[in-house]
Amino acid sequence: MARLPKRSTLVGSAVTLAAASSMLLSGCGGPAKATVPAGPTLAPMLQGDPNRVVAAAAGRTATGGNAGITLTVPVMQDKALSTVSGEGAIDFSGDRLRMTSPNEELQFGRQVFVLLPDQAGAALGGKKWVQVDLDHTSASSPDPFSLYAFEPRQLVTAATAVKDATMVGAEPVRGVTTQHFTGHLDPAAVAQAGLEPTFAKQLASATKNQPVPMDVWLDDAGMIRKLTVALPPVRGGVPAGAHPEASLELFDYGTADVSFTQPSPADVVDTSALGSLSGSGD
């Protein structure tokens, strides 16, 4: 006759089945659900209405300290769409800028100084710099002066007038984690945002007073790390199908070298003197 299992064996089997049943139930919506890890918390400076977040970041950046900078803007050269790019440092609080694109260029307020090529300087009596007043440029002002029609500080300040902003998500910029926001820049609102009148007028003319797309990347401190805005060149039409935009990046906040000084008046000529040159370059 077959022997019955011991009582201890039956109890052990029942416990095993009960445990297995509990695991199956938990996987099918039972009380023992797994905990889902929480996602990263958005930095306080980036929380709230996206329009206000971007506007506040633009104001904070435009009145902040110093930073390294790269800037690319569209220009028309020989009736063709091209770009001018530069890299340097900006002192927002002092309204000063140094950039190389490829000549060295300095900006103090609304005055721009561009380092002359050696040949041009020699032809002008040893002068080193040509000076341009951004509020009094002429049709004959050569590139790269068009670069400053979209002056970096003005671009940043313009972002205070953003509308329809939404958050896209986290993206790296130069190794820094940022939050990408997208929206539109309304030229009519820009004119009321405290920008230089000349810049506001050029922006309205270039965009035909129509809102244009703007994208802004903000770090956890609520500072702009990157900004792009759809902007046609100040002078000249845009070829069909082209989508020109200005692009600005800011980095090395607080540690950029802004020790540059304004050139001596004895080393400076204005753009009218360039008319006497021939084949000396921009």
ChimeraX commands (.cxc) that place a marker at each C-alpha (Angstrom):
marker #1 position 0.00,0.00,0.00 radius 0.5
marker #1 position 1.32,3.50,-0.93 radius 0.5
marker #1 position 2.31,5.65,1.97 radius 0.5
marker #1 position 0.72,9.11,2.45 radius 0.5
marker #1 position 3.04,12.12,2.55 radius 0.5
marker #1 position 3.96,13.37,5.92 radius 0.5
marker #1 position 1.91,16.26,7.29 radius 0.5
marker #1 position 4.99,18.51,7.33 radius 0.5
marker #1 position 5.50,17.92,3.58 radius 0.5
marker #1 position 1.90,18.88,2.82 radius 0.5
marker #1 position 2.17,22.06,4.86 radius 0.5
marker #1 position 5.39,23.05,3.11 radius 0.5
marker #1 position 3.83,22.55,-0.30 radius 0.5
marker #1 position 0.83,24.68,0.66 radius 0.5
marker #1 position 3.08,27.52,1.79 radius 0.5
marker #1 position 5.02,27.38,-1.47 radius 0.5
marker #1 position 1.82,27.52,-3.56 radius 0.5
marker #1 position 0.49,30.40,-1.49 radius 0.5
marker #1 position 3.68,32.37,-2.04 radius 0.5
marker #1 position 3.59,31.69,-5.76 radius 0.5
marker #1 position -0.05,32.76,-5.96 radius 0.5
marker #1 position 0.77,35.98,-4.14 radius 0.5
marker #1 position 3.53,36.79,-6.67 radius 0.5
marker #1 position 1.21,36.13,-9.61 radius 0.5
marker #1 position -1.50,38.30,-8.11 radius 0.5
marker #1 position 0.91,41.17,-7.51 radius 0.5
marker #1 position 1.93,41.03,-11.18 radius 0.5
marker #1 position -1.73,41.21,-12.25 radius 0.5
marker #1 position -2.76,44.28,-10.34 radius 0.5
marker #1 position -2.72,42.87,-6.84 radius 0.5
marker #1 position -1.77,44.83,-3.73 radius 0.5
marker #1 position 2.00,44.26,-4.03 radius 0.5
marker #1 position 2.68,46.56,-7.07 radius 0.5
marker #1 position 6.25,47.60,-7.86 radius 0.5
marker #1 position 7.20,51.23,-7.09 radius 0.5
marker #1 position 7.96,53.41,-10.19 radius 0.5
marker #1 position 11.09,55.57,-9.71 radius 0.5
marker #1 position 10.35,59.32,-9.63 radius 0.5
marker #1 position 11.66,61.46,-12.51 radius 0.5
marker #1 position 14.06,64.39,-12.03 radius 0.5
marker #1 position 12.61,67.43,-10.30 radius 0.5
marker #1 position 12.47,70.62,-12.35 radius 0.5
marker #1 position 14.63,73.40,-10.92 radius 0.5
marker #1 position 12.61,76.12,-9.12 radius 0.5
marker #1 position 13.71,78.80,-11.62 radius 0.5
marker #1 position 12.14,76.77,-14.44 radius 0.5
marker #1 position 8.77,76.08,-12.83 radius 0.5
marker #1 position 5.58,77.93,-13.62 radius 0.5
marker #1 position 4.15,79.62,-16.71 radius 0.5
marker #1 position 6.68,79.10,-19.56 radius 0.5
marker #1 position 6.21,82.66,-20.86 radius 0.5
marker #1 position 7.15,84.08,-17.47 radius 0.5
marker #1 position 10.00,81.60,-16.99 radius 0.5
marker #1 position 11.63,82.57,-20.30 radius 0.5
marker #1 position 11.00,86.29,-19.83 radius 0.5
marker #1 position 12.50,86.23,-16.34 radius 0.5
marker #1 position 15.54,84.28,-17.57 radius 0.5
marker #1 position 16.09,86.79,-20.37 radius 0.5
marker #1 position 15.93,89.71,-17.97 radius 0.5
marker #1 position 18.21,87.94,-15.50 radius 0.5
marker #1 position 20.77,87.18,-18.21 radius 0.5
marker #1 position 20.74,90.63,-19.83 radius 0.5
marker #1 position 21.48,92.32,-16.50 radius 0.5
marker #1 position 23.88,89.71,-15.19 radius 0.5
marker #1 position 27.67,89.55,-15.17 radius 0.5
marker #1 position 29.95,88.22,-17.88 radius 0.5
marker #1 position 29.98,85.16,-20.11 radius 0.5
marker #1 position 31.69,83.59,-23.07 radius 0.5
marker #1 position 29.69,83.96,-26.25 radius 0.5
marker #1 position 29.29,82.57,-29.76 radius 0.5
marker #1 position 27.00,84.27,-32.24 radius 0.5
marker #1 position 25.94,83.42,-35.79 radius 0.5
marker #1 position 23.70,85.74,-37.81 radius 0.5
marker #1 position 22.44,85.63,-41.41 radius 0.5
marker #1 position 23.76,88.20,-43.89 radius 0.5
marker #1 position 23.47,88.85,-47.59 radius 0.5
marker #1 position 26.81,88.77,-49.39 radius 0.5
marker #1 position 27.06,89.17,-53.17 radius 0.5
marker #1 position 23.28,88.73,-53.38 radius 0.5
marker #1 position 23.51,85.33,-51.70 radius 0.5
marker #1 position 22.41,84.27,-48.22 radius 0.5
marker #1 position 25.35,83.58,-45.93 radius 0.5
marker #1 position 26.23,83.77,-42.24 radius 0.5
marker #1 position 28.72,85.65,-40.11 radius 0.5
marker #1 position 29.95,83.93,-36.94 radius 0.5
marker #1 position 31.99,85.17,-34.02 radius 0.5
marker #1 position 33.23,84.07,-30.61 radius 0.5
marker #1 position 34.38,86.08,-27.62 radius 0.5
marker #1 position 33.16,87.43,-24.30 radius 0.5
marker #1 position 30.40,89.77,-23.16 radius 0.5
marker #1 position 30.03,91.92,-20.05 radius 0.5
marker #1 position 26.28,92.35,-19.73 radius 0.5
marker #1 position 26.41,94.68,-16.75 radius 0.5
marker #1 position 28.97,96.94,-18.45 radius 0.5
marker #1 position 27.41,96.69,-21.93 radius 0.5
marker #1 position 30.73,95.64,-23.46 radius 0.5
marker #1 position 31.59,92.93,-25.97 radius 0.5
marker #1 position 34.70,91.47,-27.58 radius 0.5
marker #1 position 34.37,89.14,-30.55 radius 0.5
marker #1 position 36.49,87.69,-33.33 radius 0.5
marker #1 position 34.72,87.08,-36.64 radius 0.5
marker #1 position 37.45,86.75,-38.05 radius 0.5
marker #1 position 38.75,90.27,-37.31 radius 0.5
marker #1 position 38.73,91.37,-33.69 radius 0.5
marker #1 position 35.74,93.52,-32.87 radius 0.5
marker #1 position 34.92,95.47,-29.72 radius 0.5
marker #1 position 31.61,97.00,-28.68 radius 0.5
marker #1 position 31.02,99.60,-25.99 radius 0.5
marker #1 position 27.37,100.58,-25.76 radius 0.5
marker #1 position 26.28,101.35,-29.31 radius 0.5
marker #1 position 29.82,101.92,-30.62 radius 0.5
marker #1 position 31.61,99.13,-32.51 radius 0.5
marker #1 position 35.35,99.06,-33.24 radius 0.5
marker #1 position 36.70,96.64,-35.86 radius 0.5
marker #1 position 40.42,95.93,-36.10 radius 0.5
marker #1 position 41.74,96.95,-39.51 radius 0.5
marker #1 position 43.91,94.62,-41.61 radius 0.5
marker #1 position 47.54,95.71,-41.59 radius 0.5
marker #1 position 47.44,96.89,-45.20 radius 0.5
marker #1 position 44.34,99.02,-44.61 radius 0.5
marker #1 position 45.75,100.44,-41.39 radius 0.5
marker #1 position 48.98,101.44,-43.12 radius 0.5
marker #1 position 47.04,103.17,-45.90 radius 0.5
marker #1 position 45.16,105.18,-43.25 radius 0.5
marker #1 position 48.22,106.57,-41.54 radius 0.5
marker #1 position 48.77,103.74,-39.10 radius 0.5
marker #1 position 45.24,103.65,-37.72 radius 0.5
marker #1 position 44.25,100.35,-36.13 radius 0.5
marker #1 position 40.47,100.50,-35.74 radius 0.5
marker #1 position 37.41,101.60,-37.69 radius 0.5
marker #1 position 34.46,102.82,-35.62 radius 0.5
marker #1 position 30.76,102.35,-36.38 radius 0.5
marker #1 position 27.81,103.91,-34.56 radius 0.5
marker #1 position 25.12,101.23,-34.54 radius 0.5
marker #1 position 22.41,103.85,-34.57 radius 0.5
marker #1 position 23.84,105.61,-37.63 radius 0.5
marker #1 position 24.90,102.89,-40.05 radius 0.5
marker #1 position 24.63,103.52,-43.78 radius 0.5
marker #1 position 23.99,101.40,-46.84 radius 0.5
marker #1 position 27.73,101.45,-47.51 radius 0.5
marker #1 position 28.71,100.04,-44.11 radius 0.5
marker #1 position 30.55,96.80,-44.97 radius 0.5
marker #1 position 30.24,93.41,-43.37 radius 0.5
marker #1 position 30.86,92.26,-40.67 radius 0.5
marker #1 position 28.98,95.30,-39.37 radius 0.5
marker #1 position 25.72,93.53,-40.23 radius 0.5
marker #1 position 26.61,91.19,-37.36 radius 0.5
marker #1 position 25.75,93.95,-34.92 radius 0.5
marker #1 position 22.36,94.66,-36.40 radius 0.5
marker #1 position 21.48,91.68,-34.18 radius 0.5
marker #1 position 23.55,92.75,-31.16 radius 0.5
marker #1 position 23.78,89.95,-28.55 radius 0.5
marker #1 position 22.49,91.96,-25.60 radius 0.5
marker #1 position 19.50,93.06,-27.64 radius 0.5
marker #1 position 18.76,89.47,-28.70 radius 0.5
marker #1 position 18.73,88.35,-25.08 radius 0.5
marker #1 position 16.56,91.28,-23.98 radius 0.5
marker #1 position 14.14,90.59,-26.85 radius 0.5
marker #1 position 13.36,87.21,-25.29 radius 0.5
marker #1 position 11.54,89.04,-22.47 radius 0.5
marker #1 position 8.75,89.56,-25.02 radius 0.5
marker #1 position 8.30,85.85,-25.83 radius 0.5
marker #1 position 4.75,84.52,-26.20 radius 0.5
marker #1 position 3.11,81.09,-26.69 radius 0.5
marker #1 position 6.09,79.49,-24.92 radius 0.5
marker #1 position 6.05,75.78,-24.14 radius 0.5
marker #1 position 8.64,73.45,-22.61 radius 0.5
marker #1 position 10.13,70.88,-24.98 radius 0.5
marker #1 position 12.30,68.99,-22.49 radius 0.5
marker #1 position 15.82,68.46,-21.23 radius 0.5
marker #1 position 18.70,68.86,-23.70 radius 0.5
marker #1 position 22.45,69.32,-23.21 radius 0.5
marker #1 position 24.20,72.52,-24.33 radius 0.5
marker #1 position 28.00,72.46,-24.14 radius 0.5
marker #1 position 27.81,69.69,-21.57 radius 0.5
marker #1 position 25.31,71.52,-19.35 radius 0.5
marker #1 position 21.83,70.08,-18.81 radius 0.5
marker #1 position 19.23,72.62,-19.92 radius 0.5
marker #1 position 15.51,72.83,-20.49 radius 0.5
marker #1 position 14.49,73.70,-24.04 radius 0.5
marker #1 position 11.60,76.16,-24.46 radius 0.5
marker #1 position 10.02,77.16,-27.75 radius 0.5
marker #1 position 7.77,80.12,-28.49 radius 0.5
marker #1 position 7.40,83.19,-30.68 radius 0.5
marker #1 position 8.91,86.64,-30.69 radius 0.5
marker #1 position 6.43,89.41,-31.48 radius 0.5
marker #1 position 8.14,92.52,-32.94 radius 0.5
marker #1 position 5.33,94.72,-31.66 radius 0.5
marker #1 position 5.94,93.52,-28.11 radius 0.5
marker #1 position 9.72,93.79,-28.53 radius 0.5
marker #1 position 9.37,97.52,-29.18 radius 0.5
marker #1 position 7.92,97.84,-25.66 radius 0.5
marker #1 position 10.55,95.64,-23.99 radius 0.5
marker #1 position 13.18,98.32,-23.39 radius 0.5
marker #1 position 15.36,97.56,-26.41 radius 0.5
marker #1 position 17.39,100.08,-28.36 radius 0.5
marker #1 position 15.03,101.86,-30.81 radius 0.5
marker #1 position 17.30,101.10,-33.78 radius 0.5
marker #1 position 17.31,97.38,-33.02 radius 0.5
marker #1 position 13.54,97.30,-32.55 radius 0.5
marker #1 position 13.04,99.14,-35.84 radius 0.5
marker #1 position 15.37,96.76,-37.73 radius 0.5
marker #1 position 13.65,93.74,-36.21 radius 0.5
marker #1 position 10.22,94.99,-37.22 radius 0.5
marker #1 position 11.44,95.70,-40.75 radius 0.5
marker #1 position 13.20,92.35,-41.18 radius 0.5
marker #1 position 10.20,90.35,-39.92 radius 0.5
marker #1 position 7.55,92.55,-41.59 radius 0.5
marker #1 position 6.07,92.98,-38.10 radius 0.5
marker #1 position 5.11,89.31,-37.96 radius 0.5
marker #1 position 5.85,86.99,-35.00 radius 0.5
marker #1 position 8.81,84.67,-35.61 radius 0.5
marker #1 position 9.82,81.39,-33.94 radius 0.5
marker #1 position 12.23,81.59,-31.01 radius 0.5
marker #1 position 13.87,78.78,-29.04 radius 0.5
marker #1 position 15.61,79.24,-25.70 radius 0.5
marker #1 position 17.63,76.79,-23.58 radius 0.5
marker #1 position 17.81,77.59,-19.84 radius 0.5
marker #1 position 20.04,76.09,-17.16 radius 0.5
marker #1 position 18.91,75.28,-13.61 radius 0.5
marker #1 position 19.89,78.76,-12.44 radius 0.5
marker #1 position 17.44,80.27,-14.92 radius 0.5
marker #1 position 20.15,81.67,-17.23 radius 0.5
marker #1 position 20.09,81.51,-21.01 radius 0.5
marker #1 position 22.58,79.03,-22.43 radius 0.5
marker #1 position 21.38,79.10,-26.02 radius 0.5
marker #1 position 18.93,81.14,-28.07 radius 0.5
marker #1 position 17.82,80.93,-31.69 radius 0.5
marker #1 position 15.39,83.21,-33.50 radius 0.5
marker #1 position 14.21,83.22,-37.11 radius 0.5
marker #1 position 15.54,86.52,-38.48 radius 0.5
marker #1 position 16.13,87.48,-42.11 radius 0.5
marker #1 position 19.21,89.61,-42.87 radius 0.5
marker #1 position 18.78,93.33,-42.31 radius 0.5
marker #1 position 19.66,94.09,-45.92 radius 0.5
marker #1 position 18.60,92.11,-48.93 radius 0.5
marker #1 position 15.83,89.66,-49.69 radius 0.5
marker #1 position 15.80,86.02,-48.64 radius 0.5
marker #1 position 16.00,83.30,-51.33 radius 0.5
marker #1 position 12.89,81.19,-51.73 radius 0.5
marker #1 position 12.81,78.24,-49.34 radius 0.5
marker #1 position 15.53,79.65,-47.06 radius 0.5
marker #1 position 14.99,79.84,-43.30 radius 0.5
marker #1 position 17.69,82.09,-41.87 radius 0.5
marker #1 position 18.08,82.39,-38.14 radius 0.5
marker #1 position 20.36,84.02,-35.59 radius 0.5
marker #1 position 21.94,81.71,-33.02 radius 0.5
marker #1 position 23.53,82.70,-29.72 radius 0.5
marker #1 position 25.29,80.57,-27.08 radius 0.5
marker #1 position 26.45,81.72,-23.64 radius 0.5
marker #1 position 28.88,79.83,-21.40 radius 0.5
marker #1 position 31.56,80.30,-18.70 radius 0.5
marker #1 position 29.28,82.56,-16.66 radius 0.5
marker #1 position 31.27,84.71,-14.25 radius 0.5
marker #1 position 34.70,83.58,-15.47 radius 0.5
marker #1 position 34.94,85.01,-19.00 radius 0.5
marker #1 position 37.82,87.39,-19.74 radius 0.5
marker #1 position 36.32,90.88,-20.10 radius 0.5
marker #1 position 39.49,92.85,-19.38 radius 0.5
marker #1 position 39.48,94.52,-22.82 radius 0.5
marker #1 position 39.38,98.32,-23.07 radius 0.5
marker #1 position 38.13,100.84,-25.61 radius 0.5
marker #1 position 40.67,101.81,-28.32 radius 0.5
marker #1 position 42.44,105.15,-28.07 radius 0.5
marker #1 position 40.83,107.87,-30.28 radius 0.5
marker #1 position 44.25,108.36,-31.91 radius 0.5
marker #1 position 44.04,104.83,-33.33 radius 0.5
marker #1 position 40.48,105.12,-34.70 radius 0.5
marker #1 position 38.87,106.20,-37.98 radius 0.5
marker #1 position 35.19,106.16,-38.91 radius 0.5
marker #1 position 33.65,104.31,-41.86 radius 0.5
marker #1 position 33.88,107.35,-44.14 radius 0.5
marker #1 position 37.63,106.81,-44.34 radius 0.5
marker #1 position 37.13,103.36,-45.87 radius 0.5
marker #1 position 35.98,104.93,-49.12 radius 0.5
marker #1 position 39.58,105.85,-49.89 radius 0.5
marker #1 position 40.69,102.24,-49.72 radius 0.5
marker #1 position 40.76,99.79,-52.59 radius 0.5
marker #1 position 41.39,96.07,-52.20 radius 0.5
marker #1 position 42.26,96.33,-48.51 radius 0.5
marker #1 position 39.47,93.99,-47.34 radius 0.5
marker #1 position 36.53,94.67,-45.04 radius 0.5
marker link #1:1,2 radius 0.2
marker link #1:2,3 radius 0.2
marker link #1:3,4 radius 0.2
marker link #1:4,5 radius 0.2
marker link #1:5,6 radius 0.2
marker link #1:6,7 radius 0.2
marker link #1:7,8 radius 0.2
marker link #1:8,9 radius 0.2
marker link #1:9,10 radius 0.2
marker link #1:10,11 radius 0.2
marker link #1:11,12 radius 0.2
marker link #1:12,13 radius 0.2
marker link #1:13,14 radius 0.2
marker link #1:14,15 radius 0.2
marker link #1:15,16 radius 0.2
marker link #1:16,17 radius 0.2
marker link #1:17,18 radius 0.2
marker link #1:18,19 radius 0.2
marker link #1:19,20 radius 0.2
marker link #1:20,21 radius 0.2
marker link #1:21,22 radius 0.2
marker link #1:22,23 radius 0.2
marker link #1:23,24 radius 0.2
marker link #1:24,25 radius 0.2
marker link #1:25,26 radius 0.2
marker link #1:26,27 radius 0.2
marker link #1:27,28 radius 0.2
marker link #1:28,29 radius 0.2
marker link #1:29,30 radius 0.2
marker link #1:30,31 radius 0.2
marker link #1:31,32 radius 0.2
marker link #1:32,33 radius 0.2
marker link #1:33,34 radius 0.2
marker link #1:34,35 radius 0.2
marker link #1:35,36 radius 0.2
marker link #1:36,37 radius 0.2
marker link #1:37,38 radius 0.2
marker link #1:38,39 radius 0.2
marker link #1:39,40 radius 0.2
marker link #1:40,41 radius 0.2
marker link #1:41,42 radius 0.2
marker link #1:42,43 radius 0.2
marker link #1:43,44 radius 0.2
marker link #1:44,45 radius 0.2
marker link #1:45,46 radius 0.2
marker link #1:46,47 radius 0.2
marker link #1:47,48 radius 0.2
marker link #1:48,49 radius 0.2
marker link #1:49,50 radius 0.2
marker link #1:50,51 radius 0.2
marker link #1:51,52 radius 0.2
marker link #1:52,53 radius 0.2
marker link #1:53,54 radius 0.2
marker link #1:54,55 radius 0.2
marker link #1:55,56 radius 0.2
marker link #1:56,57 radius 0.2
marker link #1:57,58 radius 0.2
marker link #1:58,59 radius 0.2
marker link #1:59,60 radius 0.2
marker link #1:60,61 radius 0.2
marker link #1:61,62 radius 0.2
marker link #1:62,63 radius 0.2
marker link #1:63,64 radius 0.2
marker link #1:64,65 radius 0.2
marker link #1:65,66 radius 0.2
marker link #1:66,67 radius 0.2
marker link #1:67,68 radius 0.2
marker link #1:68,69 radius 0.2
marker link #1:69,70 radius 0.2
marker link #1:70,71 radius 0.2
marker link #1:71,72 radius 0.2
marker link #1:72,73 radius 0.2
marker link #1:73,74 radius 0.2
marker link #1:74,75 radius 0.2
marker link #1:75,76 radius 0.2
marker link #1:76,77 radius 0.2
marker link #1:77,78 radius 0.2
marker link #1:78,79 radius 0.2
marker link #1:79,80 radius 0.2
marker link #1:80,81 radius 0.2
marker link #1:81,82 radius 0.2
marker link #1:82,83 radius 0.2
marker link #1:83,84 radius 0.2
marker link #1:84,85 radius 0.2
marker link #1:85,86 radius 0.2
marker link #1:86,87 radius 0.2
marker link #1:87,88 radius 0.2
marker link #1:88,89 radius 0.2
marker link #1:89,90 radius 0.2
marker link #1:90,91 radius 0.2
marker link #1:91,92 radius 0.2
marker link #1:92,93 radius 0.2
marker link #1:93,94 radius 0.2
marker link #1:94,95 radius 0.2
marker link #1:95,96 radius 0.2
marker link #1:96,97 radius 0.2
marker link #1:97,98 radius 0.2
marker link #1:98,99 radius 0.2
marker link #1:99,100 radius 0.2
marker link #1:100,101 radius 0.2
marker link #1:101,102 radius 0.2
marker link #1:102,103 radius 0.2
marker link #1:103,104 radius 0.2
marker link #1:104,105 radius 0.2
marker link #1:105,106 radius 0.2
marker link #1:106,107 radius 0.2
marker link #1:107,108 radius 0.2
marker link #1:108,109 radius 0.2
marker link #1:109,110 radius 0.2
marker link #1:110,111 radius 0.2
marker link #1:111,112 radius 0.2
marker link #1:112,113 radius 0.2
marker link #1:113,114 radius 0.2
marker link #1:114,115 radius 0.2
marker link #1:115,116 radius 0.2
marker link #1:116,117 radius 0.2
marker link #1:117,118 radius 0.2
marker link #1:118,119 radius 0.2
marker link #1:119,120 radius 0.2
marker link #1:120,121 radius 0.2
marker link #1:121,122 radius 0.2
marker link #1:122,123 radius 0.2
marker link #1:123,124 radius 0.2
marker link #1:124,125 radius 0.2
marker link #1:125,126 radius 0.2
marker link #1:126,127 radius 0.2
marker link #1:127,128 radius 0.2
marker link #1:128,129 radius 0.2
marker link #1:129,130 radius 0.2
marker link #1:130,131 radius 0.2
marker link #1:131,132 radius 0.2
marker link #1:132,133 radius 0.2
marker link #1:133,134 radius 0.2
marker link #1:134,135 radius 0.2
marker link #1:135,136 radius 0.2
marker link #1:136,137 radius 0.2
marker link #1:137,138 radius 0.2
marker link #1:138,139 radius 0.2
marker link #1:139,140 radius 0.2
marker link #1:140,141 radius 0.2
marker link #1:141,142 radius 0.2
marker link #1:142,143 radius 0.2
marker link #1:143,144 radius 0.2
marker link #1:144,145 radius 0.2
marker link #1:145,146 radius 0.2
marker link #1:146,147 radius 0.2
marker link #1:147,148 radius 0.2
marker link #1:148,149 radius 0.2
marker link #1:149,150 radius 0.2
marker link #1:150,151 radius 0.2
marker link #1:151,152 radius 0.2
marker link #1:152,153 radius 0.2
marker link #1:153,154 radius 0.2
marker link #1:154,155 radius 0.2
marker link #1:155,156 radius 0.2
marker link #1:156,157 radius 0.2
marker link #1:157,158 radius 0.2
marker link #1:158,159 radius 0.2
marker link #1:159,160 radius 0.2
marker link #1:160,161 radius 0.2
marker link #1:161,162 radius 0.2
marker link #1:162,163 radius 0.2
marker link #1:163,164 radius 0.2
marker link #1:164,165 radius 0.2
marker link #1:165,166 radius 0.2
marker link #1:166,167 radius 0.2
marker link #1:167,168 radius 0.2
marker link #1:168,169 radius 0.2
marker link #1:169,170 radius 0.2
marker link #1:170,171 radius 0.2
marker link #1:171,172 radius 0.2
marker link #1:172,173 radius 0.2
marker link #1:173,174 radius 0.2
marker link #1:174,175 radius 0.2
marker link #1:175,176 radius 0.2
marker link #1:176,177 radius 0.2
marker link #1:177,178 radius 0.2
marker link #1:178,179 radius 0.2
marker link #1:179,180 radius 0.2
marker link #1:180,181 radius 0.2
marker link #1:181,182 radius 0.2
marker link #1:182,183 radius 0.2
marker link #1:183,184 radius 0.2
marker link #1:184,185 radius 0.2
marker link #1:185,186 radius 0.2
marker link #1:186,187 radius 0.2
marker link #1:187,188 radius 0.2
marker link #1:188,189 radius 0.2
marker link #1:189,190 radius 0.2
marker link #1:190,191 radius 0.2
marker link #1:191,192 radius 0.2
marker link #1:192,193 radius 0.2
marker link #1:193,194 radius 0.2
marker link #1:194,195 radius 0.2
marker link #1:195,196 radius 0.2
marker link #1:196,197 radius 0.2
marker link #1:197,198 radius 0.2
marker link #1:198,199 radius 0.2
marker link #1:199,200 radius 0.2
marker link #1:200,201 radius 0.2
marker link #1:201,202 radius 0.2
marker link #1:202,203 radius 0.2
marker link #1:203,204 radius 0.2
marker link #1:204,205 radius 0.2
marker link #1:205,206 radius 0.2
marker link #1:206,207 radius 0.2
marker link #1:207,208 radius 0.2
marker link #1:208,209 radius 0.2
marker link #1:209,210 radius 0.2
marker link #1:210,211 radius 0.2
marker link #1:211,212 radius 0.2
marker link #1:212,213 radius 0.2
marker link #1:213,214 radius 0.2
marker link #1:214,215 radius 0.2
marker link #1:215,216 radius 0.2
marker link #1:216,217 radius 0.2
marker link #1:217,218 radius 0.2
marker link #1:218,219 radius 0.2
marker link #1:219,220 radius 0.2
marker link #1:220,221 radius 0.2
marker link #1:221,222 radius 0.2
marker link #1:222,223 radius 0.2
marker link #1:223,224 radius 0.2
marker link #1:224,225 radius 0.2
marker link #1:225,226 radius 0.2
marker link #1:226,227 radius 0.2
marker link #1:227,228 radius 0.2
marker link #1:228,229 radius 0.2
marker link #1:229,230 radius 0.2
marker link #1:230,231 radius 0.2
marker link #1:231,232 radius 0.2
marker link #1:232,233 radius 0.2
marker link #1:233,234 radius 0.2
marker link #1:234,235 radius 0.2
marker link #1:235,236 radius 0.2
marker link #1:236,237 radius 0.2
marker link #1:237,238 radius 0.2
marker link #1:238,239 radius 0.2
marker link #1:239,240 radius 0.2
marker link #1:240,241 radius 0.2
marker link #1:241,242 radius 0.2
marker link #1:242,243 radius 0.2
marker link #1:243,244 radius 0.2
marker link #1:244,245 radius 0.2
marker link #1:245,246 radius 0.2
marker link #1:246,247 radius 0.2
marker link #1:247,248 radius 0.2
marker link #1:248,249 radius 0.2
marker link #1:249,250 radius 0.2
marker link #1:250,251 radius 0.2
marker link #1:251,252 radius 0.2
marker link #1:252,253 radius 0.2
marker link #1:253,254 radius 0.2
marker link #1:254,255 radius 0.2
marker link #1:255,256 radius 0.2
marker link #1:256,257 radius 0.2
marker link #1:257,258 radius 0.2
marker link #1:258,259 radius 0.2
marker link #1:259,260 radius 0.2
marker link #1:260,261 radius 0.2
marker link #1:261,262 radius 0.2
marker link #1:262,263 radius 0.2
marker link #1:263,264 radius 0.2
marker link #1:264,265 radius 0.2
marker link #1:265,266 radius 0.2
marker link #1:266,267 radius 0.2
marker link #1:267,268 radius 0.2
marker link #1:268,269 radius 0.2
marker link #1:269,270 radius 0.2
marker link #1:270,271 radius 0.2
marker link #1:271,272 radius 0.2
marker link #1:272,273 radius 0.2
marker link #1:273,274 radius 0.2
marker link #1:274,275 radius 0.2
marker link #1:275,276 radius 0.2
marker link #1:276,277 radius 0.2
marker link #1:277,278 radius 0.2
marker link #1:278,279 radius 0.2
marker link #1:279,280 radius 0.2
marker link #1:280,281 radius 0.2
marker link #1:281,282 radius 0.2
view
